[in-house]
Amino acid sequence: MALEGGLTSPSICIFSDSSTYAHYVFNAFDQDHSGSISFEEFVMGLSLLARGSLHEKLQWAFNLYDINGRLGEIIKIHLV
Ligand SMILES: [Ca+2]
């Protein structure tokens, strides 16, 4: 569904549900999928985002939406 201004509904949905986005960010930091973010995971995540290479930052951003066990792909349902 196209919205005014040319944006499509998936691009809006990415930012409209902050709890879903927070869940994705949490999982990106929780590298061992333990259900909690250790101090080491937190520091490593922040360090990568602040001082990582472009490739590392892009990989982190990709992993943000590569849910369901890190399949190595992003499917449409992950973005809506
Ligand atoms: Ca963890």
PDB file of the backbone (N, CA, C, O) and the ligand in Angstrom, with CONECT records:
HET     CA  A 101       1
ATOM      1  N   MET A   1       0.844  -1.179   0.000  1.00  0.00           N
ATOM      2  CA  MET A   1       0.000   0.000   0.000  1.00  0.00           C
ATOM      3  C   MET A   1       0.885   1.237   0.000  1.00  0.00           C
ATOM      4  O   MET A   1       1.685   1.438   0.914  1.00  0.00           O
ATOM      5  N   ALA A   2       0.739   2.062  -1.030  1.00  0.00           N
ATOM      6  CA  ALA A   2       1.533   3.290  -1.118  1.00  0.00           C
ATOM      7  C   ALA A   2       0.891   4.374  -0.269  1.00  0.00           C
ATOM      8  O   ALA A   2      -0.333   4.506  -0.246  1.00  0.00           O
ATOM      9  N   LEU A   3       1.698   5.136   0.417  1.00  0.00           N
ATOM     10  CA  LEU A   3       1.217   6.229   1.245  1.00  0.00           C
ATOM     11  C   LEU A   3       1.605   7.541   0.597  1.00  0.00           C
ATOM     12  O   LEU A   3       2.426   7.553  -0.321  1.00  0.00           O
ATOM     13  N   GLU A   4       1.040   8.636   1.047  1.00  0.00           N
ATOM     14  CA  GLU A   4       1.381   9.948   0.515  1.00  0.00           C
ATOM     15  C   GLU A   4       2.875  10.184   0.653  1.00  0.00           C
ATOM     16  O   GLU A   4       3.491   9.788   1.643  1.00  0.00           O
ATOM     17  N   GLY A   5       3.443  10.828  -0.345  1.00  0.00           N
ATOM     18  CA  GLY A   5       4.869  11.119  -0.321  1.00  0.00           C
ATOM     19  C   GLY A   5       5.695   9.999  -0.912  1.00  0.00           C
ATOM     20  O   GLY A   5       6.922  10.103  -0.945  1.00  0.00           O
ATOM     21  N   GLY A   6       5.069   8.927  -1.384  1.00  0.00           N
ATOM     22  CA  GLY A   6       5.772   7.856  -2.072  1.00  0.00           C
ATOM     23  C   GLY A   6       6.320   6.778  -1.173  1.00  0.00           C
ATOM     24  O   GLY A   6       6.930   5.835  -1.676  1.00  0.00           O
ATOM     25  N   LEU A   7       6.140   6.863   0.120  1.00  0.00           N
ATOM     26  CA  LEU A   7       6.617   5.809   1.004  1.00  0.00           C
ATOM     27  C   LEU A   7       5.672   4.629   0.940  1.00  0.00           C
ATOM     28  O   LEU A   7       4.460   4.796   0.800  1.00  0.00           O
ATOM     29  N   THR A   8       6.224   3.450   1.041  1.00  0.00           N
ATOM     30  CA  THR A   8       5.386   2.263   1.039  1.00  0.00           C
ATOM     31  C   THR A   8       5.191   1.782   2.460  1.00  0.00           C
ATOM     32  O   THR A   8       5.969   2.134   3.347  1.00  0.00           O
ATOM     33  N   SER A   9       4.175   0.993   2.684  1.00  0.00           N
ATOM     34  CA  SER A   9       3.851   0.575   4.045  1.00  0.00           C
ATOM     35  C   SER A   9       4.994  -0.171   4.741  1.00  0.00           C
ATOM     36  O   SER A   9       5.187   0.055   5.935  1.00  0.00           O
ATOM     37  N   PRO A  10       5.774  -1.056   4.071  1.00  0.00           N
ATOM     38  CA  PRO A  10       6.874  -1.701   4.796  1.00  0.00           C
ATOM     39  C   PRO A  10       7.891  -0.718   5.347  1.00  0.00           C
ATOM     40  O   PRO A  10       8.403  -0.926   6.447  1.00  0.00           O
ATOM     41  N   SER A  11       8.201   0.354   4.613  1.00  0.00           N
ATOM     42  CA  SER A  11       9.194   1.290   5.118  1.00  0.00           C
ATOM     43  C   SER A  11       8.666   2.037   6.328  1.00  0.00           C
ATOM     44  O   SER A  11       9.438   2.430   7.202  1.00  0.00           O
ATOM     45  N   ILE A  12       7.360   2.237   6.387  1.00  0.00           N
ATOM     46  CA  ILE A  12       6.754   2.873   7.556  1.00  0.00           C
ATOM     47  C   ILE A  12       6.753   1.900   8.734  1.00  0.00           C
ATOM     48  O   ILE A  12       7.066   2.292   9.858  1.00  0.00           O
ATOM     49  N   CYS A  13       6.411   0.659   8.492  1.00  0.00           N
ATOM     50  CA  CYS A  13       6.265  -0.313   9.571  1.00  0.00           C
ATOM     51  C   CYS A  13       7.569  -0.565  10.312  1.00  0.00           C
ATOM     52  O   CYS A  13       7.550  -0.901  11.496  1.00  0.00           O
ATOM     53  N   ILE A  14       8.708  -0.409   9.630  1.00  0.00           N
ATOM     54  CA  ILE A  14       9.988  -0.653  10.288  1.00  0.00           C
ATOM     55  C   ILE A  14      10.117   0.217  11.533  1.00  0.00           C
ATOM     56  O   ILE A  14      10.650  -0.227  12.550  1.00  0.00           O
ATOM     57  N   PHE A  15       9.635   1.443  11.458  1.00  0.00           N
ATOM     58  CA  PHE A  15       9.825   2.363  12.564  1.00  0.00           C
ATOM     59  C   PHE A  15       8.562   2.622  13.368  1.00  0.00           C
ATOM     60  O   PHE A  15       8.605   3.367  14.347  1.00  0.00           O
ATOM     61  N   SER A  16       7.440   2.029  12.983  1.00  0.00           N
ATOM     62  CA  SER A  16       6.206   2.352  13.675  1.00  0.00           C
ATOM     63  C   SER A  16       6.014   1.532  14.953  1.00  0.00           C
ATOM     64  O   SER A  16       5.277   1.960  15.842  1.00  0.00           O
ATOM     65  N   ASP A  17       6.645   0.388  15.067  1.00  0.00           N
ATOM     66  CA  ASP A  17       6.501  -0.436  16.257  1.00  0.00           C
ATOM     67  C   ASP A  17       7.835  -0.490  16.975  1.00  0.00           C
ATOM     68  O   ASP A  17       8.690  -1.313  16.647  1.00  0.00           O
ATOM     69  N   SER A  18       8.014   0.382  17.952  1.00  0.00           N
ATOM     70  CA  SER A  18       9.309   0.478  18.622  1.00  0.00           C
ATOM     71  C   SER A  18       9.636  -0.773  19.430  1.00  0.00           C
ATOM     72  O   SER A  18      10.810  -1.091  19.623  1.00  0.00           O
ATOM     73  N   SER A  19       8.611  -1.491  19.909  1.00  0.00           N
ATOM     74  CA  SER A  19       8.901  -2.696  20.693  1.00  0.00           C
ATOM     75  C   SER A  19       9.510  -3.785  19.804  1.00  0.00           C
ATOM     76  O   SER A  19      10.392  -4.523  20.241  1.00  0.00           O
ATOM     77  N   THR A  20       9.043  -3.882  18.570  1.00  0.00           N
ATOM     78  CA  THR A  20       9.628  -4.854  17.638  1.00  0.00           C
ATOM     79  C   THR A  20      11.053  -4.460  17.306  1.00  0.00           C
ATOM     80  O   THR A  20      11.946  -5.307  17.286  1.00  0.00           O
ATOM     81  N   TYR A  21      11.269  -3.187  17.048  1.00  0.00           N
ATOM     82  CA  TYR A  21      12.614  -2.708  16.737  1.00  0.00           C
ATOM     83  C   TYR A  21      13.546  -2.934  17.921  1.00  0.00           C
ATOM     84  O   TYR A  21      14.687  -3.361  17.742  1.00  0.00           O
ATOM     85  N   ALA A  22      13.065  -2.650  19.130  1.00  0.00           N
ATOM     86  CA  ALA A  22      13.866  -2.877  20.338  1.00  0.00           C
ATOM     87  C   ALA A  22      14.230  -4.354  20.474  1.00  0.00           C
ATOM     88  O   ALA A  22      15.340  -4.688  20.891  1.00  0.00           O
ATOM     89  N   HIS A  23      13.301  -5.231  20.125  1.00  0.00           N
ATOM     90  CA  HIS A  23      13.556  -6.674  20.167  1.00  0.00           C
ATOM     91  C   HIS A  23      14.678  -7.039  19.200  1.00  0.00           C
ATOM     92  O   HIS A  23      15.557  -7.829  19.545  1.00  0.00           O
ATOM     93  N   TYR A  24      14.657  -6.478  18.004  1.00  0.00           N
ATOM     94  CA  TYR A  24      15.712  -6.742  17.020  1.00  0.00           C
ATOM     95  C   TYR A  24      17.063  -6.250  17.521  1.00  0.00           C
ATOM     96  O   TYR A  24      18.070  -6.947  17.401  1.00  0.00           O
ATOM     97  N   VAL A  25      17.078  -5.038  18.084  1.00  0.00           N
ATOM     98  CA  VAL A  25      18.340  -4.473  18.589  1.00  0.00           C
ATOM     99  C   VAL A  25      18.869  -5.335  19.732  1.00  0.00           C
ATOM    100  O   VAL A  25      20.064  -5.620  19.809  1.00  0.00           O
ATOM    101  N   PHE A  26      17.956  -5.750  20.625  1.00  0.00           N
ATOM    102  CA  PHE A  26      18.371  -6.611  21.730  1.00  0.00           C
ATOM    103  C   PHE A  26      19.033  -7.878  21.209  1.00  0.00           C
ATOM    104  O   PHE A  26      20.102  -8.266  21.679  1.00  0.00           O
ATOM    105  N   ASN A  27      18.399  -8.517  20.241  1.00  0.00           N
ATOM    106  CA  ASN A  27      18.954  -9.759  19.688  1.00  0.00           C
ATOM    107  C   ASN A  27      20.284  -9.541  18.980  1.00  0.00           C
ATOM    108  O   ASN A  27      21.140 -10.425  18.976  1.00  0.00           O
ATOM    109  N   ALA A  28      20.460  -8.370  18.381  1.00  0.00           N
ATOM    110  CA  ALA A  28      21.732  -8.076  17.717  1.00  0.00           C
ATOM    111  C   ALA A  28      22.862  -7.963  18.740  1.00  0.00           C
ATOM    112  O   ALA A  28      23.997  -8.346  18.455  1.00  0.00           O
ATOM    113  N   PHE A  29      22.560  -7.447  19.914  1.00  0.00           N
ATOM    114  CA  PHE A  29      23.571  -7.353  20.970  1.00  0.00           C
ATOM    115  C   PHE A  29      23.779  -8.696  21.662  1.00  0.00           C
ATOM    116  O   PHE A  29      24.892  -9.006  22.087  1.00  0.00           O
ATOM    117  N   ASP A  30      22.734  -9.484  21.778  1.00  0.00           N
ATOM    118  CA  ASP A  30      22.788 -10.779  22.473  1.00  0.00           C
ATOM    119  C   ASP A  30      23.411 -11.823  21.541  1.00  0.00           C
ATOM    120  O   ASP A  30      22.709 -12.663  20.978  1.00  0.00           O
ATOM    121  N   GLN A  31      24.713 -11.759  21.390  1.00  0.00           N
ATOM    122  CA  GLN A  31      25.419 -12.572  20.389  1.00  0.00           C
ATOM    123  C   GLN A  31      25.297 -14.074  20.626  1.00  0.00           C
ATOM    124  O   GLN A  31      25.260 -14.839  19.662  1.00  0.00           O
ATOM    125  N   ASP A  32      25.234 -14.519  21.887  1.00  0.00           N
ATOM    126  CA  ASP A  32      25.146 -15.958  22.138  1.00  0.00           C
ATOM    127  C   ASP A  32      23.697 -16.433  22.306  1.00  0.00           C
ATOM    128  O   ASP A  32      23.451 -17.585  22.663  1.00  0.00           O
ATOM    129  N   HIS A  33      22.742 -15.532  22.043  1.00  0.00           N
ATOM    130  CA  HIS A  33      21.302 -15.855  22.105  1.00  0.00           C
ATOM    131  C   HIS A  33      20.919 -16.461  23.449  1.00  0.00           C
ATOM    132  O   HIS A  33      20.127 -17.402  23.513  1.00  0.00           O
ATOM    133  N   SER A  34      21.493 -15.911  24.531  1.00  0.00           N
ATOM    134  CA  SER A  34      21.207 -16.424  25.867  1.00  0.00           C
ATOM    135  C   SER A  34      19.953 -15.801  26.468  1.00  0.00           C
ATOM    136  O   SER A  34      19.463 -16.263  27.498  1.00  0.00           O
ATOM    137  N   GLY A  35      19.436 -14.765  25.837  1.00  0.00           N
ATOM    138  CA  GLY A  35      18.276 -14.083  26.381  1.00  0.00           C
ATOM    139  C   GLY A  35      18.644 -12.937  27.292  1.00  0.00           C
ATOM    140  O   GLY A  35      17.770 -12.278  27.854  1.00  0.00           O
ATOM    141  N   SER A  36      19.953 -12.692  27.444  1.00  0.00           N
ATOM    142  CA  SER A  36      20.418 -11.535  28.205  1.00  0.00           C
ATOM    143  C   SER A  36      21.674 -10.986  27.537  1.00  0.00           C
ATOM    144  O   SER A  36      22.389 -11.702  26.836  1.00  0.00           O
ATOM    145  N   ILE A  37      21.923  -9.720  27.766  1.00  0.00           N
ATOM    146  CA  ILE A  37      23.103  -9.070  27.203  1.00  0.00           C
ATOM    147  C   ILE A  37      24.139  -8.936  28.306  1.00  0.00           C
ATOM    148  O   ILE A  37      23.937  -8.211  29.280  1.00  0.00           O
ATOM    149  N   SER A  38      25.243  -9.638  28.144  1.00  0.00           N
ATOM    150  CA  SER A  38      26.314  -9.546  29.136  1.00  0.00           C
ATOM    151  C   SER A  38      27.049  -8.211  28.958  1.00  0.00           C
ATOM    152  O   SER A  38      26.902  -7.536  27.939  1.00  0.00           O
ATOM    153  N   PHE A  39      27.827  -7.856  29.954  1.00  0.00           N
ATOM    154  CA  PHE A  39      28.613  -6.623  29.860  1.00  0.00           C
ATOM    155  C   PHE A  39      29.540  -6.687  28.647  1.00  0.00           C
ATOM    156  O   PHE A  39      29.690  -5.701  27.926  1.00  0.00           O
ATOM    157  N   GLU A  40      30.162  -7.849  28.420  1.00  0.00           N
ATOM    158  CA  GLU A  40      31.064  -8.019  27.283  1.00  0.00           C
ATOM    159  C   GLU A  40      30.324  -7.825  25.953  1.00  0.00           C
ATOM    160  O   GLU A  40      30.821  -7.140  25.059  1.00  0.00           O
ATOM    161  N   GLU A  41      29.143  -8.424  25.827  1.00  0.00           N
ATOM    162  CA  GLU A  41      28.360  -8.261  24.592  1.00  0.00           C
ATOM    163  C   GLU A  41      27.977  -6.798  24.387  1.00  0.00           C
ATOM    164  O   GLU A  41      28.012  -6.291  23.266  1.00  0.00           O
ATOM    165  N   PHE A  42      27.614  -6.127  25.474  1.00  0.00           N
ATOM    166  CA  PHE A  42      27.223  -4.719  25.392  1.00  0.00           C
ATOM    167  C   PHE A  42      28.396  -3.859  24.929  1.00  0.00           C
ATOM    168  O   PHE A  42      28.249  -3.040  24.021  1.00  0.00           O
ATOM    169  N   VAL A  43      29.549  -4.044  25.547  1.00  0.00           N
ATOM    170  CA  VAL A  43      30.730  -3.245  25.202  1.00  0.00           C
ATOM    171  C   VAL A  43      31.198  -3.559  23.779  1.00  0.00           C
ATOM    172  O   VAL A  43      31.554  -2.658  23.020  1.00  0.00           O
ATOM    173  N   MET A  44      31.193  -4.841  23.429  1.00  0.00           N
ATOM    174  CA  MET A  44      31.615  -5.211  22.077  1.00  0.00           C
ATOM    175  C   MET A  44      30.665  -4.630  21.027  1.00  0.00           C
ATOM    176  O   MET A  44      31.111  -4.181  19.970  1.00  0.00           O
ATOM    177  N   GLY A  45      29.380  -4.637  21.308  1.00  0.00           N
ATOM    178  CA  GLY A  45      28.412  -4.074  20.377  1.00  0.00           C
ATOM    179  C   GLY A  45      28.591  -2.577  20.209  1.00  0.00           C
ATOM    180  O   GLY A  45      28.592  -2.066  19.089  1.00  0.00           O
ATOM    181  N   LEU A  46      28.741  -1.874  21.326  1.00  0.00           N
ATOM    182  CA  LEU A  46      28.939  -0.427  21.248  1.00  0.00           C
ATOM    183  C   LEU A  46      30.249  -0.087  20.559  1.00  0.00           C
ATOM    184  O   LEU A  46      30.314   0.854  19.767  1.00  0.00           O
ATOM    185  N   SER A  47      31.297  -0.852  20.859  1.00  0.00           N
ATOM    186  CA  SER A  47      32.599  -0.606  20.247  1.00  0.00           C
ATOM    187  C   SER A  47      32.526  -0.790  18.738  1.00  0.00           C
ATOM    188  O   SER A  47      33.066   0.011  17.974  1.00  0.00           O
ATOM    189  N   LEU A  48      31.854  -1.849  18.323  1.00  0.00           N
ATOM    190  CA  LEU A  48      31.713  -2.105  16.878  1.00  0.00           C
ATOM    191  C   LEU A  48      30.959  -0.967  16.204  1.00  0.00           C
ATOM    192  O   LEU A  48      31.353  -0.509  15.132  1.00  0.00           O
ATOM    193  N   LEU A  49      29.883  -0.513  16.825  1.00  0.00           N
ATOM    194  CA  LEU A  49      29.083   0.549  16.213  1.00  0.00           C
ATOM    195  C   LEU A  49      29.821   1.882  16.204  1.00  0.00           C
ATOM    196  O   LEU A  49      29.630   2.694  15.299  1.00  0.00           O
ATOM    197  N   ALA A  50      30.666   2.109  17.212  1.00  0.00           N
ATOM    198  CA  ALA A  50      31.382   3.384  17.295  1.00  0.00           C
ATOM    199  C   ALA A  50      32.671   3.379  16.494  1.00  0.00           C
ATOM    200  O   ALA A  50      33.021   4.383  15.874  1.00  0.00           O
ATOM    201  N   ARG A  51      33.391   2.243  16.501  1.00  0.00           N
ATOM    202  CA  ARG A  51      34.722   2.237  15.907  1.00  0.00           C
ATOM    203  C   ARG A  51      34.959   1.111  14.910  1.00  0.00           C
ATOM    204  O   ARG A  51      36.082   0.934  14.438  1.00  0.00           O
ATOM    205  N   GLY A  52      33.937   0.361  14.588  1.00  0.00           N
ATOM    206  CA  GLY A  52      34.105  -0.736  13.645  1.00  0.00           C
ATOM    207  C   GLY A  52      34.308  -0.238  12.223  1.00  0.00           C
ATOM    208  O   GLY A  52      34.058   0.927  11.913  1.00  0.00           O
ATOM    209  N   SER A  53      34.766  -1.141  11.368  1.00  0.00           N
ATOM    210  CA  SER A  53      34.932  -0.803   9.954  1.00  0.00           C
ATOM    211  C   SER A  53      33.553  -0.687   9.310  1.00  0.00           C
ATOM    212  O   SER A  53      32.547  -1.081   9.900  1.00  0.00           O
ATOM    213  N   LEU A  54      33.517  -0.155   8.121  1.00  0.00           N
ATOM    214  CA  LEU A  54      32.254  -0.048   7.406  1.00  0.00           C
ATOM    215  C   LEU A  54      31.635  -1.429   7.222  1.00  0.00           C
ATOM    216  O   LEU A  54      30.428  -1.599   7.393  1.00  0.00           O
ATOM    217  N   HIS A  55      32.461  -2.414   6.873  1.00  0.00           N
ATOM    218  CA  HIS A  55      31.958  -3.779   6.677  1.00  0.00           C
ATOM    219  C   HIS A  55      31.372  -4.330   7.977  1.00  0.00           C
ATOM    220  O   HIS A  55      30.315  -4.960   7.958  1.00  0.00           O
ATOM    221  N   GLU A  56      32.041  -4.099   9.097  1.00  0.00           N
ATOM    222  CA  GLU A  56      31.533  -4.589  10.390  1.00  0.00           C
ATOM    223  C   GLU A  56      30.201  -3.922  10.743  1.00  0.00           C
ATOM    224  O   GLU A  56      29.285  -4.572  11.246  1.00  0.00           O
ATOM    225  N   LYS A  57      30.107  -2.626  10.473  1.00  0.00           N
ATOM    226  CA  LYS A  57      28.859  -1.921  10.781  1.00  0.00           C
ATOM    227  C   LYS A  57      27.725  -2.401   9.888  1.00  0.00           C
ATOM    228  O   LYS A  57      26.592  -2.565  10.342  1.00  0.00           O
ATOM    229  N   LEU A  58      28.036  -2.627   8.611  1.00  0.00           N
ATOM    230  CA  LEU A  58      27.010  -3.127   7.694  1.00  0.00           C
ATOM    231  C   LEU A  58      26.586  -4.542   8.078  1.00  0.00           C
ATOM    232  O   LEU A  58      25.407  -4.883   7.985  1.00  0.00           O
ATOM    233  N   GLN A  59      27.547  -5.372   8.513  1.00  0.00           N
ATOM    234  CA  GLN A  59      27.217  -6.735   8.934  1.00  0.00           C
ATOM    235  C   GLN A  59      26.319  -6.700  10.161  1.00  0.00           C
ATOM    236  O   GLN A  59      25.374  -7.482  10.263  1.00  0.00           O
ATOM    237  N   TRP A  60      26.610  -5.791  11.099  1.00  0.00           N
ATOM    238  CA  TRP A  60      25.783  -5.649  12.302  1.00  0.00           C
ATOM    239  C   TRP A  60      24.369  -5.233  11.906  1.00  0.00           C
ATOM    240  O   TRP A  60      23.392  -5.782  12.416  1.00  0.00           O
ATOM    241  N   ALA A  61      24.258  -4.260  10.996  1.00  0.00           N
ATOM    242  CA  ALA A  61      22.938  -3.796  10.553  1.00  0.00           C
ATOM    243  C   ALA A  61      22.177  -4.920   9.850  1.00  0.00           C
ATOM    244  O   ALA A  61      20.965  -5.058  10.018  1.00  0.00           O
ATOM    245  N   PHE A  62      22.894  -5.719   9.065  1.00  0.00           N
ATOM    246  CA  PHE A  62      22.238  -6.859   8.402  1.00  0.00           C
ATOM    247  C   PHE A  62      21.749  -7.855   9.445  1.00  0.00           C
ATOM    248  O   PHE A  62      20.623  -8.347   9.366  1.00  0.00           O
ATOM    249  N   ASN A  63      22.599  -8.149  10.420  1.00  0.00           N
ATOM    250  CA  ASN A  63      22.229  -9.109  11.468  1.00  0.00           C
ATOM    251  C   ASN A  63      21.029  -8.635  12.285  1.00  0.00           C
ATOM    252  O   ASN A  63      20.286  -9.439  12.849  1.00  0.00           O
ATOM    253  N   LEU A  64      20.857  -7.316  12.336  1.00  0.00           N
ATOM    254  CA  LEU A  64      19.728  -6.755  13.072  1.00  0.00           C
ATOM    255  C   LEU A  64      18.407  -7.337  12.555  1.00  0.00           C
ATOM    256  O   LEU A  64      17.500  -7.618  13.338  1.00  0.00           O
ATOM    257  N   TYR A  65      18.306  -7.513  11.241  1.00  0.00           N
ATOM    258  CA  TYR A  65      17.068  -8.008  10.637  1.00  0.00           C
ATOM    259  C   TYR A  65      17.147  -9.467  10.216  1.00  0.00           C
ATOM    260  O   TYR A  65      16.154 -10.028   9.753  1.00  0.00           O
ATOM    261  N   ASP A  66      18.292 -10.084  10.365  1.00  0.00           N
ATOM    262  CA  ASP A  66      18.457 -11.499  10.022  1.00  0.00           C
ATOM    263  C   ASP A  66      18.098 -12.327  11.248  1.00  0.00           C
ATOM    264  O   ASP A  66      18.967 -12.867  11.933  1.00  0.00           O
ATOM    265  N   ILE A  67      16.795 -12.415  11.508  1.00  0.00           N
ATOM    266  CA  ILE A  67      16.351 -13.107  12.712  1.00  0.00           C
ATOM    267  C   ILE A  67      16.035 -14.558  12.387  1.00  0.00           C
ATOM    268  O   ILE A  67      16.341 -15.037  11.295  1.00  0.00           O
ATOM    269  N   ASN A  68      15.438 -15.239  13.312  1.00  0.00           N
ATOM    270  CA  ASN A  68      15.105 -16.663  13.159  1.00  0.00           C
ATOM    271  C   ASN A  68      16.342 -17.510  12.956  1.00  0.00           C
ATOM    272  O   ASN A  68      16.396 -18.319  12.030  1.00  0.00           O
ATOM    273  N   GLY A  69      17.325 -17.336  13.799  1.00  0.00           N
ATOM    274  CA  GLY A  69      18.479 -18.212  13.771  1.00  0.00           C
ATOM    275  C   GLY A  69      19.588 -17.805  12.847  1.00  0.00           C
ATOM    276  O   GLY A  69      20.409 -18.640  12.470  1.00  0.00           O
ATOM    277  N   ARG A  70      19.642 -16.563  12.472  1.00  0.00           N
ATOM    278  CA  ARG A  70      20.739 -16.085  11.634  1.00  0.00           C
ATOM    279  C   ARG A  70      20.839 -16.901  10.350  1.00  0.00           C
ATOM    280  O   ARG A  70      21.825 -17.603  10.128  1.00  0.00           O
ATOM    281  N   LEU A  71      19.835 -16.807   9.526  1.00  0.00           N
ATOM    282  CA  LEU A  71      19.760 -17.585   8.298  1.00  0.00           C
ATOM    283  C   LEU A  71      20.682 -17.072   7.199  1.00  0.00           C
ATOM    284  O   LEU A  71      20.921 -17.765   6.210  1.00  0.00           O
ATOM    285  N   GLY A  72      21.194 -15.871   7.369  1.00  0.00           N
ATOM    286  CA  GLY A  72      22.026 -15.300   6.318  1.00  0.00           C
ATOM    287  C   GLY A  72      21.220 -14.640   5.234  1.00  0.00           C
ATOM    288  O   GLY A  72      21.721 -14.370   4.143  1.00  0.00           O
ATOM    289  N   GLU A  73      19.948 -14.376   5.544  1.00  0.00           N
ATOM    290  CA  GLU A  73      19.096 -13.693   4.587  1.00  0.00           C
ATOM    291  C   GLU A  73      18.021 -12.922   5.343  1.00  0.00           C
ATOM    292  O   GLU A  73      17.648 -13.264   6.466  1.00  0.00           O
ATOM    293  N   ILE A  74      17.546 -11.889   4.698  1.00  0.00           N
ATOM    294  CA  ILE A  74      16.449 -11.101   5.257  1.00  0.00           C
ATOM    295  C   ILE A  74      15.247 -11.311   4.365  1.00  0.00           C
ATOM    296  O   ILE A  74      15.311 -11.091   3.156  1.00  0.00           O
ATOM    297  N   ILE A  75      14.159 -11.735   4.963  1.00  0.00           N
ATOM    298  CA  ILE A  75      12.942 -11.919   4.186  1.00  0.00           C
ATOM    299  C   ILE A  75      11.958 -10.811   4.545  1.00  0.00           C
ATOM    300  O   ILE A  75      12.071 -10.175   5.593  1.00  0.00           O
ATOM    301  N   LYS A  76      11.001 -10.593   3.666  1.00  0.00           N
ATOM    302  CA  LYS A  76      10.076  -9.472   3.789  1.00  0.00           C
ATOM    303  C   LYS A  76       9.401  -9.432   5.149  1.00  0.00           C
ATOM    304  O   LYS A  76       9.224  -8.350   5.708  1.00  0.00           O
ATOM    305  N   ILE A  77       9.026 -10.557   5.687  1.00  0.00           N
ATOM    306  CA  ILE A  77       8.290 -10.579   6.955  1.00  0.00           C
ATOM    307  C   ILE A  77       9.113  -9.970   8.094  1.00  0.00           C
ATOM    308  O   ILE A  77       8.539  -9.474   9.063  1.00  0.00           O
ATOM    309  N   HIS A  78      10.451  -9.997   7.997  1.00  0.00           N
ATOM    310  CA  HIS A  78      11.291  -9.411   9.035  1.00  0.00           C
ATOM    311  C   HIS A  78      11.239  -7.894   9.031  1.00  0.00           C
ATOM    312  O   HIS A  78      11.593  -7.252  10.021  1.00  0.00           O
ATOM    313  N   LEU A  79      10.798  -7.320   7.919  1.00  0.00           N
ATOM    314  CA  LEU A  79      10.784  -5.870   7.790  1.00  0.00           C
ATOM    315  C   LEU A  79       9.411  -5.263   7.997  1.00  0.00           C
ATOM    316  O   LEU A  79       9.266  -4.041   7.975  1.00  0.00           O
ATOM    317  N   VAL A  80       8.398  -6.099   8.199  1.00  0.00           N
ATOM    318  CA  VAL A  80       7.051  -5.539   8.391  1.00  0.00           C
ATOM    319  C   VAL A  80       6.534  -5.845   9.777  1.00  0.00           C
ATOM    320  O   VAL A  80       5.418  -5.454  10.119  1.00  0.00           O
TER     321      VAL A  80
HETATM  322 CA    CA A 101      24.011 -13.084  25.766  1.00  0.00          CA2+
END
